[in-house]
Amino acid sequence: MIQRLCEPDCEFNGYIILDFPDTVAQFNMLHKSNKIPKIMILREYETETIYQTLSDYKLDMETGLTLYKSESINPEMYAKLPTHPMYNKKSIDLRLEHWDRNKD
């Protein structure tokens, strides 16, 4: 699985891992691989809450850095940044549809 997470499409688009890690060994494997998720979602949340939380991720086009509103950043500069394209409503909808289709 770690090899798959290193492939370019996962590096660029991100990935969804269902019910993982489930054991300490799996957690350690993920940690050692340096493939620690930046965002984890428990699907028990309402979709609107997920939209709101993820839309707070912004992309600094000059540096390529992903920023979150809680980080120490100038609020005026943060307000001017676009929402990260991976976290817009369309992208989130596609991921949630995939999640819902494959959760069982």
Residue, then its C-alpha position, 0 to 999 in steps of 0.5 A: m500500500i505504501q508503494r501505491l501512495c508514492e505514485p504520482d497520482c496519489e502524491f498530486n490528488g491525494y488519497i482516501i484510506l478507509d479504516f486504516p490504520d486499524t492496528v499499532a503495526q499499521f500506524n507504525m508502517l504509515h508513520k515510517s513511510n512518511k505518508i502521514p495524512k494531513i487531513m483525516i475525516l470521520r465520516e460521521y460528520e454532516t457533509e456541510t461541516i466537511y465542506q466548511t472545514l476543508s474550504d478553510y485550506k488555502l493555496d499560496m500560489e507563490t510558494g505552493l504551500t497549503l495553509y489552514k486558517s488556524e496557522s499563524i498567518n496574516p488574516e488579510m493575506y489569508a483572505k486573499l488566497p484561493t481555496h485549495p483546488m483539492y478542497n473545493k466543493k466539487s472535489i469534496d463531492l467526488r471524494l465523498e461519493h467514492w467514500d459512500r460507494n466503497k464504505d462497505 
